[in-house]
């Protein structure tokens, strides 16, 4: 399959590029600065996400949005999401849009009254990112023209080990066997590429958790 990864220089993007390449997919890494990425085996497209057009996206089967907005500019998560939605809608290729989302919009109670971002002690510095990623999800849910999937990690999203295994959920924060809400970037990448290869969550959000070892 032809897969484009926006933000391929980041932690999520790099691991998704590697996972997709290792499985034999044709991968294009889309980055603002090609000199800052080592994506051997991938085609590199140096272009800002806000400059991407329908013609840029038409050739792909799936677009992975792993764009990470800088601190202080968290609204760019929403803006970037809107740019991609518009480009896909205007295009002729109709690729799937896979979004690297956040855990903040996951629920922690069965009644769906409290999200992770609403819990006491949620770090204030991460609130703008969480709230804007949640807005991006809300916009996707109201869209009927794009095939999208929003993938929330666990509360702790960290570089670790590729165990090759993960568990999935939908709207609720998950914990692993140790009671930790944790997923490695490496196992998260597996879940992303699995979803691209075998779609299970068209126009849905899902979340993943993995073990540390």
N, C-alpha and C positions, 0 to 999 in steps of 0.2 A: 504494500500500500504506500501511497505518497502522503507523508505526514510532515506538516510544518510545525515548528515549535518556536513560539514567540517568547523572547526572554530566555533564550537558550544558554545564556552565560550565567544564569543564577543557579542556586542549588537544586531547585526542582527541575528547571529546564535542562541542566546538564545531565541529570540522571535519567530524565525521560528520553533525551536524545540517545544516550548510551543504550538504554534498554531497547529502544526501537531499532537501532542499528544492529544490536546483537541478535535480534530476531529476523534480520534480513529485510527490513523495510527501507524504503527510499526516503531519507530524511533531509529536510531543509531547516537549518538553524537560522532564525531571523533575529538579528541583533543590531543595536545601534552602532557598536564599534567592533568590527571584525577582528581587530588586533588583540582583543581581550578574551577571545574564545579559542579553545582547542577542541575542535569537533572533527577529529580525523574520521573520514568516511562519509561525512555529511556535506551537503552543499551549503554554503553560507551566503545568506542574503543580508547585506548591510542596509537596514532601513528602519527608521523609527516606526513604532506601532501606529502612531497617529498619521503617518503618511501612507499606510497600506491601503490599497485599492482593491476593487473587485477583480481586476486583471491579475493582481499579485496572488490572490487567494484561489482563483478558479481552478488551477491545476491540481489542487490537493484533495485527497479523500477526507482528511481530518486536519483541523487547525487546533493546536494546543495553546491556550492563552496562559502562559506562565509569567506574564508581566508583573513586576513588583514595583509598586509606586514608592518613591522616596518618602522618608519621614517629612511631614509638613505639607506634602502634596498628595495625600491619600485619596482625594477626590478623583485622581487620575485613574483609579481602578474602575470607576463608573464611566469616565470619559473613554478610556481604552475599550471597555466592553461595548460601548455604544458605537464606536468606530468600526469594530469588527462585525457587529450585528448589521450595520448599514451596508458594509462592503459585501457581506455574504448575501444579503437581500437583493442587492443590485446585480450580483454576479450570475453567471450561468452554470457554474460548477456545483453550487450547493454543497460545499463540504460541511461535515459535522464540526461543531464548535465544542471543544472540551476545555473547561475552565478549571484552572488550579485555584480553588477557593480557600476559604478559611474555616476554622472551627467555631468562630464566635457566634454564628447563626444557628448552630445545633442546639437542640433542646436538652435540658437536664432533668425534666420531669415528665411523667406520662401524660399530663394534661396539656402539655405544650404551652405553658404559661411563662416559663423562664428559659431564656437562652444562656449559653455560656457567657456571652458578653454582658448579661444582666446580673450575673452572680457576684456576691460580695468578694472583694479582693481581686477582681479582674483588673489587670494592670492598665492604668489610665493611658500609658503611652501607646498601647495597642488598640485602644478603643476606636480611633479614627480609621485604622485599617479594617478592623472587624466590621464597623458600621457601613463603610463604603463597599466592602465585599458583599455584605448582606443586601445592599441596594442593587448591586449588580445581579444578584440572584433573583430579586424581586422583578427586575426588568426582564430577565430571561423568562421567568414564569408567565409574564403577561404577553410574551411574543408567540405568534403562531406561524411564523415564516421560517424560522431557523431551527434546525435539529441540534439541540444543545445537551450537554451533560456537565453538571457542576460537581466537582469532587472535593469534599471537605476532608482535610486531614484530621488527625486526633489533636487534642489540646497541645501536646508536645510533639513538635514536628522537627526532627533533628537528623543530621548526618549520622549514620550508624552502620548497620550491617544489612546486606541483602540476604534475608533468611529464606526468601522464595515463597513465603506464605503470609497471608493476611486474612482478616475477617471483615466483612462488609455489613453496613447498616444503612439506614436511610436518613431519618430526621433527628436521631438521638445520639448524643455523645457516647462513644464506646470505650470500654476498658479491656485490657488484655488479662492474661492469666494471673499476673501480679497485681491486678487492680489499677494499673496505670493507663491513662489515656495517652498512648504513645504510638507513633508510626515513624519509621525511618524514611528518609527521602528515597532510599533505594527500593524499599518494598512499596512505597507509594507509586513509584514509577512503574512497577509491575502492574499495579491495579489500573493505572491510566492506559497502558498499552493493551492490557487484557480487554478493557472496555472498548477500545478502538477496534480490536480484532473481532470481538464477539459482543456486539452491543446488547446491553441488558437494561440500560437506564436512559432511554431516549426521552428528552424533555423532563428529566428528573435530576434530583441531587442524590448522591450517595456519599457515604463516609467510610473510612478504613482505619483499622487498628492492627498493629503487629506486635510481636514479641521482640525484646531487645536482643535475644540470642537465638 
